[in-house]
Amino acid sequence: MAGGPGFLRPETELTVRLCFVHFDGSDALLESERIGRGTPFPEDFVRTHCTNVHDGIQVRLD
């Protein structure tokens, strides 16, 4: 339950933010493990392995 000044809300206000994301992270997790910790993710990682999230952001930006 995030809120407060970090989300431009007063500290005295009880704020609840809900985020519903259509995302199955198993493919992204497997690929991230294959890539390894010491290697940066490729530019297209989110587009390739988190397609619904990527496409939703693009719709919002367009």
Secondary structure by P-SEA (a helix, b strand, c coil): cccccccccccccbbbbbbbbbccaaaaaaaaaaaccccccccccccccaaaaaaaaaaaac
